Amino acid sequence: MAERSTPWSLGGALRGMFAKKTIDDDTWEDLEDALISADFGPDITDSVISQLRANVDKYKTTDPADLKRMLRESLEERFAAYDPTLTLSARPAVVLVVGVNGVGKTTTIGKFARFLVGHGRTVVVGAADTFRAAAVEQLATWAERGGAQIVRPQMERQDPASVAFQTVEFATREGIEICIIDTAGRLQTKSGLMDELGKIRRVIEKQTEIAEVLLVLDATTGQNGVAQAEAFIQHAGVTGLVISKLDGSAKGGFVLAVQERTGIPIKLVGQGEGINDLTGFTPHVFVANLVG
Ligand code: GDP
């Protein structure tokens, strides 16, 4: 993950604490406040603080610089339990992108296409959210920006599963390496939506295996957004998370909390509205930026 200015850095919140000469009771309170404000959630906050208290006792240190190093190590250790690697070796590798409307799904697909094309891969996007013609057009614009081809519905409200089928068929015929399939995110019709996703999966699985199912989550909504997306986590076979809008969020801790809450690794991170603003997830860089 690239170095950049990070609104989600704990740097500011922790500055006072690390500027002190010695670790005292205020240090622990400040640390707790900083972790809670960053949306780590009470469980991770309690467990990190207990671990750090134990380490501070064990190593008999009173130096805040040691505490900072221990905080970084503790967070890195927790991240190490999850593998952020994308599995895209199948030909074609099919990636389903799911998530609630408004989280940044369309934008993410364009950015992801650009990311892959930038790594020398060929990409086709499948517009399998066929409900709104305007959404298909918006996706087409982003696919083009990303340097990908697009398979669109050929008639109004075409069955999403048939668009997914045609996308995979197109990729196979044309020798395109990766299919990114957009899907609907209208939560008003939750059971209908999950049935639709189930059908898309079954149709694709008749052609090839599904390489990844990526759930896009908006960092600015933090843990509330995860509750909204629970149906996808339960029913869509999600293999990886994409955290969007991290550039506009102070909730850096959400990134760890969401992994531990869902048990699903973060694979991509969006930090801006531009076509190049998506990167793979590199935990040690993230933690270094977070702790400062
Ligand atoms: P969709 O409804 O899920 O397809 O969402 P869109 O892709 O249309 O994005 C919704 C809004 O979020 C748009 O205004 C995007 O520009 C914005 N957006 C998406 N990703 C990011 C991001 O990483 N950072 C910022 N700041 N805005 C983003």
Residues whose N, C-alpha, C, O or C-beta is under 5 A from the ligand:
A	BS01	GDP	V100 N101 G102 V103 G104 K105 T106 T107 T108 S244 K245 L246 D247 G248 G270 Q271 G272 E273 D277
